[in-house]
Amino acid sequence: MANPKELEVEIVNTFSDITTHLGYSSTHGKILAVLLMQDKAISLPDLAKKTGYSISSISISLDFLELFGMIKKIKKSGDRKLYVELTGDLLEGLKTAVVLKLQSGITNVNNKFEKYKVELSKAKTEDARRLLKSLNKLEKELNRVDKYVTQLSDIELPR
């Protein structure tokens, strides 16, 4: 039988593998795995030790996870260490991250499409008209994606 400490590392790594497929980084996945396995808040040094990452790498990832409501940083009175606890739902945090990333991408593409339309409308060639027509088709599909992302953000996740 495997050593329990080695098995714990393997479990954390395995969970991290699936979270990377869900859109989190490996660091985020390992942090979430350790926090899910804990029954209480864990100190930053202990979290770094259990994940195998440096405290600075962990800190950067914690900022991201905190932004999406996944974790909470805690200072305990009389203790200089920073503690972290899991406060959010894994899927809810993932949904928020995915939706925000998609919305940002859609906005970016829409802005570029608007610039392209201005440029193409200035050119009076047949190629420019053809390309403008194609751009309008792409824009309609992008609007469909935007509607889908809006609906996705409203979905109630299973508990």
C-alpha beads as a LAMMPS data file, in Angstrom:
LAMMPS data file: protein, C-alpha beads

159 atoms
158 bonds

1 atom types
1 bond types

-500.0 500.0 xlo xhi
-500.0 500.0 ylo yhi
-500.0 500.0 zlo zhi

Masses

1 110.0

Atoms # bond

1 1 1 0.000 0.000 0.000
2 1 1 1.177 3.526 -0.791
3 1 1 2.377 5.884 1.902
4 1 1 -0.588 8.122 2.978
5 1 1 1.414 11.328 2.393
6 1 1 2.362 10.186 -1.124
7 1 1 -1.227 9.179 -1.784
8 1 1 -2.450 12.591 -0.605
9 1 1 -0.117 14.266 -3.125
10 1 1 -1.415 11.943 -5.843
11 1 1 -5.033 12.713 -4.927
12 1 1 -4.368 16.466 -5.060
13 1 1 -2.615 16.092 -8.434
14 1 1 -5.447 13.958 -9.815
15 1 1 -8.067 16.494 -8.769
16 1 1 -5.930 19.251 -10.246
17 1 1 -5.908 17.386 -13.570
18 1 1 -9.694 17.546 -13.850
19 1 1 -9.878 21.176 -12.788
20 1 1 -7.462 22.134 -15.578
21 1 1 -9.937 20.612 -18.034
22 1 1 -12.594 22.840 -16.477
23 1 1 -10.568 25.980 -17.110
24 1 1 -8.623 26.442 -13.895
25 1 1 -4.810 26.406 -13.818
26 1 1 -2.965 23.505 -12.204
27 1 1 -2.126 25.778 -9.277
28 1 1 -5.785 26.689 -8.798
29 1 1 -6.732 23.023 -8.983
30 1 1 -4.238 21.986 -6.339
31 1 1 -5.283 24.816 -4.039
32 1 1 -8.949 23.885 -4.449
33 1 1 -8.202 20.196 -3.849
34 1 1 -6.313 20.912 -0.622
35 1 1 -9.019 23.297 0.591
36 1 1 -11.788 20.821 -0.259
37 1 1 -9.957 18.155 1.749
38 1 1 -9.568 20.465 4.780
39 1 1 -12.183 20.796 7.489
40 1 1 -10.842 24.184 8.521
41 1 1 -8.789 27.138 7.321
42 1 1 -5.190 26.357 6.369
43 1 1 -2.174 28.627 6.706
44 1 1 -0.486 29.946 3.590
45 1 1 2.807 28.125 4.364
46 1 1 0.942 24.834 4.915
47 1 1 -1.016 25.361 1.701
48 1 1 2.231 25.978 -0.175
49 1 1 3.733 22.821 1.315
50 1 1 0.703 20.676 0.421
51 1 1 0.487 21.984 -3.154
52 1 1 4.211 22.025 -3.850
53 1 1 4.122 25.650 -5.006
54 1 1 5.910 28.681 -3.589
55 1 1 4.050 31.076 -1.320
56 1 1 4.269 33.788 -4.010
57 1 1 2.690 31.486 -6.634
58 1 1 -0.016 30.533 -4.180
59 1 1 -0.687 34.194 -3.320
60 1 1 -1.268 35.138 -6.959
61 1 1 -3.652 32.234 -7.443
62 1 1 -5.485 33.045 -4.224
63 1 1 -6.176 36.552 -5.516
64 1 1 -7.864 35.033 -8.574
65 1 1 -9.862 32.527 -6.515
66 1 1 -10.891 35.271 -4.098
67 1 1 -12.063 37.455 -6.988
68 1 1 -14.487 34.702 -8.004
69 1 1 -15.710 34.149 -4.460
70 1 1 -14.074 30.754 -4.095
71 1 1 -11.869 31.426 -1.081
72 1 1 -11.539 33.784 1.828
73 1 1 -8.276 35.013 3.349
74 1 1 -8.285 35.187 7.138
75 1 1 -5.997 36.787 9.709
76 1 1 -6.275 35.205 13.159
77 1 1 -5.662 37.435 16.149
78 1 1 -2.349 36.740 17.805
79 1 1 -1.090 34.880 14.729
80 1 1 0.981 36.514 11.999
81 1 1 0.153 33.854 9.406
82 1 1 -2.416 34.302 6.673
83 1 1 -5.033 31.574 6.550
84 1 1 -7.249 30.502 3.679
85 1 1 -10.586 28.736 3.645
86 1 1 -12.887 27.571 0.889
87 1 1 -16.071 29.649 0.908
88 1 1 -17.480 29.293 -2.591
89 1 1 -18.853 26.569 -4.760
90 1 1 -16.451 25.038 -7.291
91 1 1 -18.930 25.037 -10.174
92 1 1 -20.317 28.478 -9.380
93 1 1 -16.805 29.926 -9.403
94 1 1 -16.011 28.138 -12.643
95 1 1 -19.213 29.396 -14.227
96 1 1 -18.374 32.959 -13.221
97 1 1 -14.841 32.674 -14.607
98 1 1 -15.985 31.128 -17.897
99 1 1 -18.812 33.616 -18.412
100 1 1 -16.576 36.616 -17.691
101 1 1 -13.877 35.301 -20.024
102 1 1 -16.400 34.685 -22.813
103 1 1 -18.068 38.065 -22.338
104 1 1 -14.706 39.783 -22.478
105 1 1 -13.813 37.906 -25.664
106 1 1 -17.135 38.728 -27.288
107 1 1 -16.751 42.419 -26.454
108 1 1 -13.237 42.368 -27.885
109 1 1 -14.362 40.759 -31.136
110 1 1 -17.349 43.103 -31.454
111 1 1 -15.068 46.118 -31.083
112 1 1 -12.737 44.794 -33.761
113 1 1 -15.655 44.005 -36.060
114 1 1 -16.873 47.605 -35.717
115 1 1 -13.453 48.894 -36.767
116 1 1 -13.383 46.496 -39.720
117 1 1 -16.844 47.646 -40.822
118 1 1 -15.733 51.283 -40.808
119 1 1 -12.676 50.419 -42.903
120 1 1 -14.646 48.274 -45.321
121 1 1 -17.384 50.876 -45.774
122 1 1 -14.741 53.375 -46.884
123 1 1 -13.518 51.037 -49.617
124 1 1 -15.897 50.934 -52.568
125 1 1 -14.584 47.762 -54.195
126 1 1 -16.492 44.559 -54.829
127 1 1 -14.087 42.696 -52.540
128 1 1 -14.828 45.148 -49.731
129 1 1 -18.600 44.701 -50.180
130 1 1 -18.215 40.913 -50.211
131 1 1 -16.074 41.011 -47.085
132 1 1 -18.529 43.356 -45.346
133 1 1 -21.326 40.912 -46.118
134 1 1 -19.251 38.070 -44.662
135 1 1 -18.445 40.168 -41.615
136 1 1 -22.172 40.755 -41.049
137 1 1 -22.757 36.978 -41.101
138 1 1 -20.013 36.481 -38.531
139 1 1 -21.458 39.252 -36.405
140 1 1 -24.870 37.545 -36.380
141 1 1 -23.264 34.318 -35.178
142 1 1 -21.332 36.202 -32.529
143 1 1 -24.622 37.711 -31.323
144 1 1 -26.025 34.188 -31.024
145 1 1 -23.007 33.201 -28.933
146 1 1 -23.521 36.287 -26.772
147 1 1 -27.160 35.317 -26.136
148 1 1 -26.032 31.794 -25.243
149 1 1 -23.449 33.117 -22.772
150 1 1 -26.112 35.320 -21.175
151 1 1 -28.372 32.274 -20.794
152 1 1 -25.450 30.260 -19.457
153 1 1 -24.841 32.865 -16.761
154 1 1 -28.460 32.499 -15.596
155 1 1 -28.374 28.693 -15.258
156 1 1 -28.941 27.374 -11.755
157 1 1 -26.228 24.814 -11.003
158 1 1 -27.015 21.475 -9.372
159 1 1 -26.078 21.100 -5.702

Bonds

1 1 1 2
2 1 2 3
3 1 3 4
4 1 4 5
5 1 5 6
6 1 6 7
7 1 7 8
8 1 8 9
9 1 9 10
10 1 10 11
11 1 11 12
12 1 12 13
13 1 13 14
14 1 14 15
15 1 15 16
16 1 16 17
17 1 17 18
18 1 18 19
19 1 19 20
20 1 20 21
21 1 21 22
22 1 22 23
23 1 23 24
24 1 24 25
25 1 25 26
26 1 26 27
27 1 27 28
28 1 28 29
29 1 29 30
30 1 30 31
31 1 31 32
32 1 32 33
33 1 33 34
34 1 34 35
35 1 35 36
36 1 36 37
37 1 37 38
38 1 38 39
39 1 39 40
40 1 40 41
41 1 41 42
42 1 42 43
43 1 43 44
44 1 44 45
45 1 45 46
46 1 46 47
47 1 47 48
48 1 48 49
49 1 49 50
50 1 50 51
51 1 51 52
52 1 52 53
53 1 53 54
54 1 54 55
55 1 55 56
56 1 56 57
57 1 57 58
58 1 58 59
59 1 59 60
60 1 60 61
61 1 61 62
62 1 62 63
63 1 63 64
64 1 64 65
65 1 65 66
66 1 66 67
67 1 67 68
68 1 68 69
69 1 69 70
70 1 70 71
71 1 71 72
72 1 72 73
73 1 73 74
74 1 74 75
75 1 75 76
76 1 76 77
77 1 77 78
78 1 78 79
79 1 79 80
80 1 80 81
81 1 81 82
82 1 82 83
83 1 83 84
84 1 84 85
85 1 85 86
86 1 86 87
87 1 87 88
88 1 88 89
89 1 89 90
90 1 90 91
91 1 91 92
92 1 92 93
93 1 93 94
94 1 94 95
95 1 95 96
96 1 96 97
97 1 97 98
98 1 98 99
99 1 99 100
100 1 100 101
101 1 101 102
102 1 102 103
103 1 103 104
104 1 104 105
105 1 105 106
106 1 106 107
107 1 107 108
108 1 108 109
109 1 109 110
110 1 110 111
111 1 111 112
112 1 112 113
113 1 113 114
114 1 114 115
115 1 115 116
116 1 116 117
117 1 117 118
118 1 118 119
119 1 119 120
120 1 120 121
121 1 121 122
122 1 122 123
123 1 123 124
124 1 124 125
125 1 125 126
126 1 126 127
127 1 127 128
128 1 128 129
129 1 129 130
130 1 130 131
131 1 131 132
132 1 132 133
133 1 133 134
134 1 134 135
135 1 135 136
136 1 136 137
137 1 137 138
138 1 138 139
139 1 139 140
140 1 140 141
141 1 141 142
142 1 142 143
143 1 143 144
144 1 144 145
145 1 145 146
146 1 146 147
147 1 147 148
148 1 148 149
149 1 149 150
150 1 150 151
151 1 151 152
152 1 152 153
153 1 153 154
154 1 154 155
155 1 155 156
156 1 156 157
157 1 157 158
158 1 158 159
